[in-house]
Amino acid sequence: MPEITFFNLLETKRERFLRAAIDEFADHDYHQASISRLVKQVGIAKGSFYQYFADKKALFFYLIHLVFREKKTLLEEIELPAGIGWFERLRWAFRLQARFELEHPRLAEVGYRARHGDLPFQNGLLEKLPAQAWSGYRRLIGDGIAGGELRPDLDLETATYVLSTLLGPDLGRYLDTRLDLPPRRLYDRQLTPADWKKTNEIFDQLVGFLEAGFGRRET
């Protein structure tokens, strides 16, 4: 976590530093991320960095903290109605993933590199994330089968793979292309109502494909 000196910075300086740090770790895996390059980009002495963070690892974990904080904020904002069907729950999952990817593309990239990059240290939380995600998708599909909304003969592992692929980080890249959005260099992005309308139409198509393949067939 940051030193108290970091939090005592003027908000504009703190935000400028964070934007540069997010860009550095979004553009490079942990090994290649450079504190020298970061401080040059921000225009501060290297010694100033160590007044803000103990080392590169401390900064990296603070950025991961920001990823989780933003996702938690989204979860708190999106209320899932009680009693909705399985495929409507799936639409909710698409919206949640897309909001984070589209509104915070650089932070999303940091999170992706943290999960899939080669880190020089052990971290139980990051190492467990892919397995936790897979387990969550498997449980969601199992609930759909048990509830009679999904085909009873559905292969659980194959269906889990399909779902984890569609809800993975490539979803944001796909939507960027479909919506013709500005480059992902942007720190964050405000989407227009028209953007979200088209996004929801894409989700409807994706869920429709899954419903055709996963859904219980009437006999």
C-alpha positions, 0 to 999 in steps of 0.5 A: 500500500502507499506511504502516507506521503502519497495520500498527502499529495494534491489530488491532481498530482496523485491522479496524474501519478496513478494514470501513468502507473496504470499505463505502465503496468497495463502496457508491460508485464510486471518484469518489464514495468519500469519505475524509471520510465514511470517517474520520467513520464510523471516528471518527478525524481526517482527518490520521490517515488520511494516516498510514495511506495516502498518498491515496485511490488507495493505499487503493483499491489495497490493497482490490483487493489484499485481493480478489485475496488472498482469491480466491487463498486460495480457489484454494489451498483447493479442490483440483481432482481430476485427470481429471475431466470438463468439466462437473465442472470447471464445477461447481468454477468455480461453487463457487469464484465462489460462495464468494467472493461469499457469504463476502465479499460486500462485498469482491466488490462492491469488485472489481465496481466496480473492474472496471466503474467509471470509474477516473480513472487507468490500471491495466493489471491491472484493465483486462485482467481482463474480457478475461482472464476472457472468454479463459479461458471461451473456452479452457475451452469450446474444450477441451471441444469438442476433448475431445469432451464438448461439441457440435462445432457449438457457437458459441464466442462465444455459449457464452462469453457464456453462461458469463461471464454465469452466472459473473459477479458477479450469481451472488452476488446471485442466490444471496443471493435464493435462500438468503434470506441477510442483507443484503449490508451484512455484512462477511463471512458464515458459511454453514451446511451447509444453505446450501451444500447448497441452493447445490450443488443450484442449481449442479447445476441450472445445470450440468444446463441447460448440459449439455443445451445444450452437451453432445455429443449421441449420434447 
